[in-house]
Amino acid sequence: MKNLTYHQRVRLQVAYAAKIRIKGIAHLVEVSTTTIYRELKRNSMPNGKYVAEYAQKLAIARKKMASSTKKRSFIFHYKRIKYMLYTNRTKIYWLSDANRDEYIFSPYYKMRRLGPKKIYNLYYGFIMFHYMDNEPLYQFLYAHLRWKRKVRQERRLQKEVIQNSFYSIPPKATINFIDKKAA
């Protein structure tokens, strides 16, 4: 997957408006289908339309946001102790002979398996501006993300209302018999 240029985004906008299949759009723009799906998901407007200028602004804002925040590692890196052979090799209890539960879940092996985690210090809610003075782009990105969140919440509420009305159990019917003595 790669980032699209502005001219590719314009082609994508025209083809998407003409309702060409995603595979055809990918062939036209000369990228993979996953790139087109990702582009439509991340950079389209919350109402479902795809506008090239809007998408280009969002892509630039995301790129500047990611490059302006520093990454930090959360995994503690253990110092390795220089190994000294303390006895005959046949008497040493090697890790391969040990029970798997004893060593596979230790922090050192988790770090080796998963690799160091990198996350961004700052998130979209707490935007800090750096020396390039890109405040309008950040404000644009922040407004877009709030708009998308609002649309998602409205869709979720509509879905819950539909599910509750469709799957709700009707109240039990009660039948009142008329007593012949009372009548």
CORTA-V232505 format. One record per pair of residues at least 12 apart in sequence whose ideal C-beta (glycine too) atoms are under 6 Angstrom apart, sorted by the first residue. I is the first residue (numbers start at 1). J is the second residue. Records with the same first field share a line. If there is no record, write none. Layout:
I: J + J
This chain:
1: 34 + 35
4: 39
6: 56
8: 29
9: 52 + 55 + 56
10: 52
11: 29
12: 29
13: 50 + 52
15: 28
16: 50
22: 36
43: 55 + 58
46: 147 + 148 + 151
57: 140
61: 137 + 140 + 141
64: 134
68: 130
69: 120 + 121 + 122
70: 121
71: 118
72: 121
73: 116
74: 117
75: 111 + 116 + 117
78: 108
124: 145
